[in-house]
Amino acid sequence: MLKAFEKTTVFALTTPSETALIDLKKEELAIAFHWFLRLENSKYKIPYPPRIAKNHKSHGEFLHALFVLCEGVHSRQRYLGLVIPYPDAMTWFKVLLDEYEKVLIASVLNADSIQDRKTDQRKTTDDESKKKRGCPKKYGERFNLADVETWHSPDERTQIQQTTCKGRLLNITILAWHQMLMRGTKHQKMYRHPFTLLKIHVTDDTNQSLWKPMWLIVIGDLRGEISLTVANHCYRQRFDIEHMLRFSKQRLLMTEFQTPDVEHEENWIRLVMLAYAQLWAAKDLATHLPRPWERYLKPHNDKIVTPSVVQRDFQRIISEIGTPLEFGLQSH
């Protein structure tokens, strides 16, 4: 099989540089052919250093796939009874290999002419010669949150009113800029993740600012389906969630239950959430039970009943309402 590769096609060479390039192509093809022999026989040893041979393994796999194709063609030839002057699969492979070698050498001979055509095109086109090299521009004009002069006109604007639990009226103005980008890092390409930038400004009924403007971003493929009002409302829920988690850890033993079983831990979290929901449901039944250092406070001086206040009086509430177990015993 190795003898089939030793015969090479002779080309008329013009320059020493082309001769060197063609010799290099032949050398690469020879290494690939040794890989082909290695794939045919795993005990075959490639006569090249491993650091050189490993770079041509994929080329050898291509030649092996080509040989398998030739075997299939030869089998098809015998099955159909065709008379073709190629008696075996190796002859088929030799013919295709010669053509493949011609293509490799022709690519070397045509490289200079192709390069010359590209050079002529660059010279005849003034615009292409003025193009800057490097990565295409990805970012637009600078947008600095602290500098109003850098802000362009918002893409969307909305105004809503909300009333707090204490009856305070709030005027909320939301400005939105779509398709914004931020600078990323080498490993985090943030230009691939556009987002919607929101500026939320809250004033009272006298148009006086209550707090500094709050900046939010809405990021993700479905960000266009979230309205500005919904985005603001969802972020406001963050404070209630954080207070709930803090209270659950300190007063409802959320983190005290230790178990290696994830299912048991999830059940415990559900139980804590159920206890928190019961405190919320009983807020209208709780009475004021101040601490010794809270005696000076007037009962129900605030319209908002905290979970801690309800928890102090929850034993009395349960004793008056009863439990499902007590109702079950009475029914019997």
N, C-alpha and C positions, 0 to 999 in steps of 0.2 A: 504494500500500500504506500509506503514511503517513496518508492520509485516513481509512482504516479505524480508525485509532487516535484520531483527533481527536474523535470523538463519544464523550462520556462520559455515564454515568448520573447523574442528579440525585437526591440524597438530601435528606430533610428533616433539617436540622442543628439541634442544640439549643443548643450552647455554642460560644463562640469557640475554646476549646481543642480541641474535637473537629474544628472546621473546619480548624484548623492541622494537626492530625495527618492528616486526610484529604488535604489538599493535599500534605503530605510524602509520603504513600503514592503519590499520583498522580505526583509528581515522580520518585520512585524507579522507578515502572513506566514512565514516559516514557524514562528513561535506559536501562532494560533493553530497551525496544523499539528504541532506536537501536542497541544491541548486536545485536539480532535483524537489523536491516537491514545491519549490518556483516558478520554471518556470511553473509548472502545475497549481499552484494557487498563484496569485500575492499577496494575503492577508496572505499567510503563513509566519510566523515569524521564522527565523533561530535561534535556541537556542545557539548561539555562539557570542562572541564579534565581531563587524563588522570588526575590524582590522585583525582578524584571518579568518573570513568567506570569506572576499573578495579575499583572495589568492587562494581559491578553486572554484571560480566561473566557470572557464574554464573546470575544471573537472566535475562539475555538468552539464554543457552544453553538455559534451560528453555523460554522462548518459542519458540525455534527448533525445539526438539524437539516442542513442541505443534503448530507449523505443519506439520512433517513428518507428524505423525499425521493432521492434517486432510487433507493430500494423499492419504494412504493411504485414508482414509474416503471421500473423493470418488471415487477410482479404483474402490473397491469398489462404490460406489453405481452408477456407470456400467456396471460389469461385470454387476451383477445386474439392471440395468434398473429400479431402484426410482425411484418418482416422489416426490421430496422437495423442498420449496421452497427448497433451497440449491443454486444453479446451479454454484458453483465452490468450490475449496478456500479461497479468501479469505473467502467468506461463512461457511463453517464456522469458520474461525479467528476471525472477528469475533464470532460468537455465543459461542464459548468464552472469548474475551478479555473480553467484557462480564460473563460470569458470574464470571470470575476477579477482575475489578475489584470486583464486588459483594462477593465474599468478603473481599477486603482491607479494604474500607470497613466491612463488618460487624464485622470483627475489631476495628477501632478503636472502633466504637460500643459493642461489648460488653465492651471492656477495663475500663471503670469498674465495671460491674456484677459482673464476675468478681473484680475486686480487692476489692469490697465483701463478696462471699461469703467470700473467703479471710480478710478481716479479722474477720468474724463468727465464723468457725470458730476462729481463734486466741483470740478473747476468751472463747468458751464452753468451751475446753479449758484447764484450769489447768496440766496437765502439759506441754503443748507450749509454754506461755509461760515455763516455768521451764527449758527446755532451753538449754544453752549453745551458742553458735555456734562454728564452727571444725571442724577435722578430728576424726573419731572417735578414741577412745582405741585405741592399737595395742599398747602395752606393759603388762605386768603389774607385779607388785611388784619392787622393786629387788633385784638379786642381785650382791653384791660378793664377789669371790674371796678378798679379804683379811679379810673380816668374816664369821665363822661365824654370827653372829646373823641375817644376811640369807638364809641358806640354808634353803630348804624341803626337805621330805623327798624323797630321790631316788626317781625312778621305777623304777630298776632297779639291782640290786647283784649282784656276782659276785666270787668269790675263786678264785684259781688258784695253783699252785705251779710254779716253774721252777728248773732246776738249771743253773748256769753251766758254761762249759767247764772251769773250775777246780774244779768239784764243789761250789760254794756253793749252798745252798738258799735260794730267795727266795719269800716269801709276798706275793702281789700282790692288793690289794683295789681293785676298780674300781667307782665309783659313777657313775650316769648320770642326767642330767636331760634329758628330751625336750622338743621344741618350744620351745626357748629362742630369744630374740631379742637382738640387740645394736644399739646406736645406730649410725646411719649418717650420711651427709652429704647435702647437698642434691642431689648428682648420683648418689649410691649409696644407694638405698632398701633398707637392710638388713632392714627389717621384712618384706620380701617373701621373705626367705631364712632360714627357721627352721633350726635345727641342733640336734644332740645334744651336750651338754656332758659331758665325762668328767673325773673326778678319779682319778688313779692313784697309789696309795700303796704303797711297797715296804718290807717289813720282813724281818728275818732270822729264824732259828729261835728267837731269844729275844724276839721281838716288839719289837725295837728298830728305829726308823726308820733306813734307810740313806741316803736322800736326801730332799730336800724334795718334797712332793706335786707331781705333774706334771698340768697341765691341758691337755686336748685338745678339739677340736671336730670333729665328723663332719658335714659339710654336703653337701647334694645331694639329688636326688629319690629316690635309692636308698639313703639312709642307714639306713632301717629294715631293710634286708636284711643289714647288717653287724653282727655280734655284737660285744659288748664285748671278747671275747678276741681276735678277729680284728683289731679296730681297734688294740689295744695291740701286737699282734705286728707289724702292718704298720708302725707308727711306729718300733718298735725296729729294723726293717730300714733305716731312714733313716741310722743311723750307719754301718752296714756299707757302704751305697751311697756315702756321702760319703768314707769312707776309701778305697774302691776308686777313685773318681774322682780323689782327690788322688794316690794311688800311680800311676795310669795317666798322669796329666799329668807327673809328675816322673820316672818311671822307664820308662814304656812309650811315650813320645813321642806321646801321644794328640793333643796340640795342635800338634805340630811339622809335620804334613803340611798344606801350604797348597795349595788347589785351588779354582777357581771352579765346579767341577762338583759339584752336591749328591750325585749318585749315587756319585762317587768318594770323597767325604768319608764317606758312610754305609758304604761298603765298608771304608774304613780304620778306622772305629770298630768294625766287626764283627771285624776282624783283631786290634785291641787287646783286645777282649773275649775272643777265642779265646786270646790269649797269657796273659791273666789266668787263664782257666780251666785252662790247662796248668800254671801255677804252683800252683794249688790241687790239681790232681790229683797233682802230684809232691811234695807236702809230706811224705809219709811216706818218701820216698827221699832227701831232702836231709840233708846232714851239716852240722855246726856249723863255719862258717868266720868266725871273729871278725875284726873290724877291729883294727889295731894298738892302738887305745886301748880295745879290748874284751877284751884278753888275760886280764884278771882274772876274767872271767865264766866260770862253769862250763858246759861243753857241755850242751845240752838241760836248762837249769835251769828251763825253762818248758814246759808241755804244749802251748802254742799256738805253732805255727811261723808266723812272719810271711812275707808274700810276698817281702820283701827278702832274708831268709835263703835262701829257695828260689832266688831269682834268682841269688845269688852262686854257688851250686853247680849251676846248671842246665846249664852247659856240660859238666860231668862226667856228669850224668844223660843228656844227649842222646848223648854219645859212647859210653856203655855200652848204652843202649837201641837207638840207631841211628835212622835216618830212613826214610821210605817210599822215598826214592830209592835208598838203599843196599840195601834188600830187593829192589827192582826189578832192580838190577844183578846181585845174587847169583843171582836166578832165571834170568837169561840165561846 
